């Protein structure tokens, strides 16, 4: 059984994305973890789709 590359993990005050292969945090910190991002992380975990979702939520923060 292979481990997923990206997973959403709780962090103090919200959630972050953990990269199992790189063994580091990846992307932004979220106070509220978007449902579609969590679904992608826990489902197909397509890196391109995750990047698009993160870009979308990063733009909303501005």
MARDOVO-625576 format. One line per 5 residues: their letters; for each residue x, y, z of N, C-alpha, C, O, CB. Coordinates in nm, 2 decimals, padded with zeros to 4 digits, always signed. Each point is the difference from the previous one (the first is absolute). Glycine has a CB too. Layout:
BEGIN
a	X Y Z X Y Z X Y Z X Y Z X Y Z ~ ...
// end
This chain:
BEGIN
xxxxx	+00.08 -00.12 +00.00 -00.08 +00.12 +00.00 +00.09 +00.12 +00.00 +00.09 +00.02 +00.09 -00.28 -00.14 +00.03 ~ +00.17 +00.21 -00.22 +00.08 +00.12 +00.00 -00.06 +00.12 +00.07 -00.13 +00.00 +00.02 +00.21 -00.08 -00.24 ~ +00.00 +00.16 +00.28 -00.05 +00.12 +00.07 -00.03 +00.11 -00.10 +00.07 +00.01 -00.10 +00.07 -00.07 +00.30 ~ -00.24 +00.13 -00.17 -00.04 +00.12 -00.08 +00.11 +00.10 +00.00 +00.07 +00.02 +00.11 -00.31 -00.06 -00.07 ~ +00.26 +00.11 -00.15 +00.11 +00.10 +00.00 -00.04 +00.12 +00.08 +00.08 +00.05 +00.09 -00.01 -00.13 -00.31
xxxxx	-00.19 +00.13 +00.20 -00.05 +00.12 +00.07 -00.11 -00.03 +00.10 -00.09 -00.07 -00.04 +00.16 +00.21 -00.16 ~ -00.07 -00.09 +00.32 -00.11 -00.02 +00.09 -00.02 +00.13 +00.07 +00.09 +00.08 +00.03 -00.04 -00.32 +00.00 ~ -00.18 +00.27 +00.01 -00.03 +00.11 +00.08 +00.02 -00.03 +00.15 -00.05 -00.11 +00.04 -00.12 +00.19 -00.21 ~ +00.24 +00.00 +00.24 +00.03 -00.03 +00.14 -00.04 +00.13 +00.08 +00.02 +00.11 -00.04 +00.17 -00.27 -00.01 ~ -00.24 +00.13 +00.17 -00.04 +00.11 +00.09 +00.13 +00.06 +00.05 +00.10 -00.07 +00.03 -00.31 -00.05 +00.04
xxxxx	+00.21 +00.25 -00.06 +00.11 +00.08 +00.06 -00.07 +00.10 +00.10 -00.12 +00.02 -00.01 +00.27 -00.05 -00.20 ~ -00.07 +00.08 +00.30 -00.06 +00.09 +00.10 -00.08 +00.12 -00.08 +00.06 +00.08 -00.07 +00.13 -00.14 +00.24 ~ -00.32 +00.06 -00.15 -00.08 +00.11 -00.06 -00.05 -00.03 -00.13 -00.07 +00.09 -00.06 +00.20 +00.06 +00.19 ~ -00.11 -00.27 -00.19 -00.05 -00.03 -00.13 +00.05 -00.13 -00.06 +00.02 -00.09 +00.07 -00.05 +00.34 -00.11 ~ +00.06 -00.24 -00.09 +00.05 -00.12 -00.07 +00.11 +00.04 -00.10 +00.01 +00.12 -00.04 -00.23 -00.22 +00.06
xxxxx	+00.31 +00.01 -00.04 +00.11 +00.01 -00.10 +00.01 -00.12 -00.08 -00.06 -00.11 +00.03 +00.19 +00.26 +00.11 ~ -00.07 -00.15 -00.26 +00.02 -00.12 -00.08 +00.14 -00.05 +00.02 +00.10 +00.07 -00.01 -00.26 +00.02 -00.16 ~ +00.17 -00.22 +00.20 +00.12 -00.07 +00.02 +00.04 -00.08 -00.12 -00.08 -00.08 -00.05 +00.04 +00.07 +00.30 ~ +00.17 +00.03 -00.30 +00.05 -00.08 -00.11 +00.08 -00.12 +00.05 +00.11 +00.02 +00.06 -00.10 +00.19 -00.21 ~ -00.07 -00.33 +00.14 +00.07 -00.12 +00.06 +00.13 -00.03 -00.07 +00.10 -00.04 +00.06 -00.32 -00.05 +00.00
xxxxx	+00.23 +00.11 -00.19 +00.12 -00.03 -00.08 +00.11 +00.10 +00.04 +00.11 -00.04 +00.02 -00.25 -00.05 -00.21 ~ +00.11 +00.22 +00.19 +00.09 +00.11 +00.03 +00.02 +00.01 +00.15 +00.10 +00.07 +00.05 -00.16 +00.05 -00.26 ~ -00.03 -00.18 +00.29 +00.01 +00.01 +00.15 +00.01 +00.15 +00.05 +00.08 +00.03 +00.08 +00.03 -00.26 -00.08 ~ -00.21 +00.31 -00.05 +00.00 +00.14 +00.04 -00.14 +00.05 -00.03 -00.08 -00.06 -00.07 +00.32 +00.09 +00.02 ~ -00.27 +00.09 +00.11 -00.13 +00.06 -00.02 +00.00 +00.06 -00.14 +00.11 +00.04 -00.05 -00.14 +00.02 +00.29
xxxxx	-00.08 -00.06 -00.31 -00.01 +00.04 -00.14 -00.12 +00.10 -00.01 -00.11 -00.04 +00.04 +00.21 -00.18 -00.13 ~ -00.08 +00.33 +00.03 -00.11 +00.10 -00.02 -00.02 +00.09 +00.12 +00.08 +00.01 +00.09 -00.18 -00.17 -00.24 ~ -00.02 +00.21 +00.15 -00.04 +00.10 +00.10 -00.07 -00.06 +00.12 -00.03 -00.12 +00.00 +00.00 +00.28 -00.18 ~ +00.02 -00.08 +00.29 -00.07 -00.04 +00.12 -00.15 +00.04 -00.02 -00.02 +00.12 -00.05 +00.23 -00.09 +00.20 ~ -00.30 -00.11 -00.11 -00.14 +00.03 -00.01 -00.07 +00.00 +00.13 +00.02 -00.10 +00.08 -00.02 +00.01 -00.31
xxxxx	-00.07 +00.19 +00.27 -00.07 +00.00 +00.12 -00.12 -00.10 -00.01 -00.03 -00.07 +00.09 +00.10 +00.31 -00.04 ~ -00.13 -00.23 -00.17 -00.11 -00.10 -00.03 +00.05 -00.07 -00.12 +00.03 +00.06 -00.10 -00.22 +00.09 +00.19 ~ +00.18 -00.28 -00.08 +00.05 -00.08 -00.12 -00.11 -00.02 -00.10 -00.11 -00.06 +00.04 +00.27 -00.06 +00.11 ~ -00.14 +00.17 -00.27 -00.11 -00.01 -00.10 -00.04 -00.15 -00.03 +00.09 -00.08 -00.02 -00.01 +00.30 -00.08 ~ -00.20 -00.25 +00.09 -00.05 -00.14 -00.02 +00.05 -00.06 -00.13 +00.04 -00.12 +00.00 -00.24 +00.18 +00.13
xxxxx	+00.20 +00.02 -00.24 +00.05 -00.06 -00.12 +00.15 -00.03 +00.00 +00.04 -00.10 -00.07 -00.23 +00.22 -00.05 ~ +00.26 -00.04 +00.19 +00.15 -00.03 +00.01 +00.02 -00.13 +00.08 +00.08 -00.08 -00.03 -00.03 +00.33 +00.02 ~ -00.12 -00.26 +00.12 +00.01 -00.12 +00.09 -00.04 -00.12 -00.08 +00.06 -00.11 +00.01 -00.10 +00.24 +00.20 ~ -00.07 -00.12 -00.29 -00.05 -00.11 -00.08 +00.11 -00.05 -00.10 +00.02 -00.12 -00.02 -00.26 +00.20 +00.05 ~ +00.30 +00.02 -00.09 +00.11 -00.03 -00.10 +00.12 -00.07 +00.07 +00.05 -00.09 -00.05 -00.13 +00.28 -00.10
xxxxx	+00.11 -00.14 +00.26 +00.12 -00.05 +00.08 -00.03 -00.15 +00.04 +00.09 -00.08 +00.00 -00.03 +00.31 +00.08 ~ -00.18 -00.25 -00.04 -00.04 -00.13 +00.05 -00.05 -00.10 -00.11 -00.02 -00.12 +00.02 -00.04 +00.23 +00.19 ~ +00.05 -00.06 -00.33 -00.05 -00.08 -00.11 +00.11 -00.02 -00.10 +00.10 -00.08 +00.03 -00.33 +00.17 -00.01 ~ +00.22 -00.03 -00.14 +00.10 -00.03 -00.11 +00.14 +00.06 +00.03 +00.10 -00.05 -00.04 -00.29 +00.05 -00.12 ~ +00.19 +00.11 +00.24 +00.13 +00.07 +00.04 +00.08 +00.04 -00.13 +00.12 -00.02 +00.00 -00.12 -00.11 +00.22
xxxxx	-00.07 +00.18 -00.32 +00.06 +00.05 -00.12 +00.07 +00.13 +00.03 -00.06 +00.10 +00.04 -00.11 -00.21 -00.19 ~ +00.31 +00.11 +00.14 +00.07 +00.12 +00.03 -00.04 +00.12 -00.08 +00.00 +00.11 +00.06 +00.19 -00.26 +00.00 ~ -00.22 +00.14 -00.19 -00.04 +00.11 -00.08 -00.13 +00.06 +00.05 -00.02 +00.12 +00.01 +00.13 -00.22 -00.21 ~ -00.21 +00.01 +00.24 -00.13 +00.05 +00.05 +00.02 +00.07 +00.13 -00.07 +00.10 +00.03 -00.05 -00.29 -00.15 ~ +00.21 +00.13 +00.21 +00.02 +00.06 +00.13 +00.06 +00.14 -00.02 -00.03 +00.09 +00.07 +00.07 -00.32 +00.03
xxxxx	+00.05 +00.25 -00.19 +00.07 +00.13 -00.03 -00.11 +00.10 -00.05 +00.01 +00.11 +00.05 +00.21 -00.23 -00.10 ~ -00.31 +00.08 -00.03 -00.11 +00.09 -00.05 -00.09 +00.04 +00.12 -00.03 +00.12 +00.01 +00.04 -00.23 -00.24 ~ -00.04 +00.01 +00.31 -00.09 +00.04 +00.12 +00.07 +00.09 +00.09 -00.06 +00.10 +00.05 -00.05 -00.32 -00.07 ~ +00.24 +00.20 +00.05 +00.08 +00.08 +00.09 +00.01 +00.14 -00.06 -00.01 +00.10 +00.07 +00.14 -00.29 +00.02 ~ -00.11 +00.20 -00.22 +00.01 +00.14 -00.07 -00.13 +00.07 +00.02 +00.00 +00.12 +00.02 +00.17 -00.21 -00.19
xxxxx	-00.28 +00.02 +00.15 -00.13 +00.06 +00.02 -00.02 +00.05 +00.14 -00.05 +00.12 +00.02 -00.04 -00.27 -00.20 ~ +00.12 +00.07 +00.28 -00.02 +00.05 +00.14 +00.10 +00.10 +00.04 -00.03 +00.09 +00.08 -00.07 -00.31 -00.02 ~ +00.22 +00.22 -00.11 +00.10 +00.10 +00.03 -00.05 +00.14 -00.06 +00.01 +00.10 +00.07 +00.17 -00.27 -00.07 ~ -00.24 +00.17 -00.12 -00.05 +00.12 -00.06 -00.12 +00.06 +00.08 -00.01 +00.12 +00.01 +00.08 -00.21 -00.23 ~ -00.15 +00.00 +00.29 -00.11 +00.05 +00.08 +00.05 +00.07 +00.12 -00.07 +00.08 +00.06 -00.07 -00.26 -00.14
xx	+00.26 +00.15 +00.13 +00.05 +00.06 +00.12 +00.04 +00.15 -00.02 +00.00 +00.07 +00.10 +00.08 -00.30 -00.03 ~ -00.05 +00.26 -00.19 +00.05 +00.14 -00.03 -00.11 +00.10 +00.00 +00.02 +00.12 -00.02 +00.15 -00.22 -00.12
// end
